[in-house]
Amino acid sequence: MTSKTELQHLRRCVELATEALLAGDEPFGSVLVAADGTQLAEDRNRVGLGDPTRHPEFELARWAAANMTREARAAATVFTSAEHCPMCAAAHGWVGLGRIVYICSSQQLAAWLEALQAPAPPVRCLPIQELVPGVVVEGPIAALAEQVHELFRRFYGAT
């Protein structure tokens, strides 16, 4: 069950994804939250700058590795607009971050992209647990999924 505070973090992810969309990037946004509920870092997709690894989840993993202890990383939560891609899931696992809460699943995203006739991602859409066994994952969050879906429709010109 997603709490009111967790929904606030997820809504911030949607805001960040919207910022990415407005900057010409695919709409993804993520927030890193400490065990005590303090927001530590946030980012949005920045692949439009020419580096296809500039996903927000990957940036948060880098930030966490540089700024948090192993214990603090393990107790933290990453809130994100969409389930991590394999690259981001691997970074999450290697850094030792804790729980992940996502709005839309990789399966939902793949179906949306197919329906929008968008180019297929360069890597397969896989569930996080296939790459990072044992990580606690919660999602999808149906209450916000349509907002994320709408951002993808806008990005691919379907609205």
GIZIWO-V972561 format. One record per residue. RES is the residue in three letters. SS is DSSP state (@ for helix, = for strand, . for the rest). D_CENTER is the distance of its C-alpha to the mean C-alpha in Angstrom with 2 decimals. Layout:
res->(RES,RES)
ss->(SS,SS)
d_center->(D_CENTER,D_CENTER)
This chain:
res->(MET,THR,SER,LYS,THR,GLU,LEU,GLN,HIS,LEU,ARG,ARG,CYS,VAL,GLU,LEU,ALA,THR,GLU,ALA,LEU,LEU,ALA,GLY,ASP,GLU,PRO,PHE,GLY,SER,VAL,LEU,VAL,ALA,ALA,ASP,GLY,THR,GLN,LEU,ALA,GLU,ASP,ARG,ASN,ARG,VAL,GLY,LEU,GLY,ASP,PRO,THR,ARG,HIS,PRO,GLU,PHE,GLU,LEU,ALA,ARG,TRP,ALA,ALA,ALA,ASN,MET,THR,ARG,GLU,ALA,ARG,ALA,ALA,ALA,THR,VAL,PHE,THR,SER,ALA,GLU,HIS,CYS,PRO,MET,CYS,ALA,ALA,ALA,HIS,GLY,TRP,VAL,GLY,LEU,GLY,ARG,ILE,VAL,TYR,ILE,CYS,SER,SER,GLN,GLN,LEU,ALA,ALA,TRP,LEU,GLU,ALA,LEU,GLN,ALA,PRO,ALA,PRO,PRO,VAL,ARG,CYS,LEU,PRO,ILE,GLN,GLU,LEU,VAL,PRO,GLY,VAL,VAL,VAL,GLU,GLY,PRO,ILE,ALA,ALA,LEU,ALA,GLU,GLN,VAL,HIS,GLU,LEU,PHE,ARG,ARG,PHE,TYR,GLY,ALA,THR)
ss->(.,.,.,@,@,@,@,@,@,@,@,@,@,@,@,@,@,@,@,@,@,@,.,.,.,.,.,.,=,=,=,=,=,.,.,.,.,.,=,=,=,=,=,=,.,.,@,@,@,.,.,.,.,.,.,@,@,@,@,@,@,@,@,@,@,@,@,.,.,@,@,@,@,@,@,.,=,=,=,=,=,=,.,.,.,@,@,@,@,@,@,@,@,@,@,.,.,.,=,=,=,=,=,=,.,@,@,@,@,@,@,@,@,@,@,.,.,.,.,.,.,.,.,.,.,.,.,@,@,@,@,.,.,.,.,.,=,=,.,.,.,@,@,@,@,@,@,@,@,@,@,@,@,@,@,.,.,.,.)
d_center->(18.61,16.19,18.18,18.86,17.29,14.02,14.12,14.78,11.65,9.68,12.11,11.41,7.77,9.84,12.34,10.30,9.21,12.96,13.99,12.39,14.26,17.35,17.29,17.37,13.93,11.67,9.79,6.17,5.76,4.95,8.11,10.12,13.02,16.27,18.24,20.47,17.84,18.01,15.07,15.25,12.95,10.40,9.50,8.77,9.21,12.76,13.88,16.74,18.47,19.36,17.19,14.87,13.12,11.89,8.14,6.66,5.51,9.05,10.60,9.82,11.30,14.17,14.71,14.91,17.32,19.45,19.61,19.42,21.76,20.94,21.67,19.50,16.46,17.26,17.61,14.41,11.35,7.68,6.51,3.29,4.67,4.44,5.46,5.40,8.33,11.48,11.61,8.50,9.62,13.03,12.36,10.91,14.09,16.45,15.72,16.12,13.31,13.70,12.09,8.57,8.32,6.28,8.13,8.85,9.68,10.16,13.74,13.36,11.58,14.38,16.96,15.97,16.17,19.44,20.84,20.18,21.86,19.11,19.34,17.91,15.13,17.02,15.73,15.74,12.95,13.42,12.52,11.10,14.54,16.37,15.21,14.95,17.68,18.14,14.74,14.44,11.80,11.98,11.08,11.38,12.41,15.11,16.10,13.27,12.56,15.43,14.21,11.12,13.69,16.05,13.91,13.89,17.58,18.28,16.68,18.81,21.78,22.22,23.03)
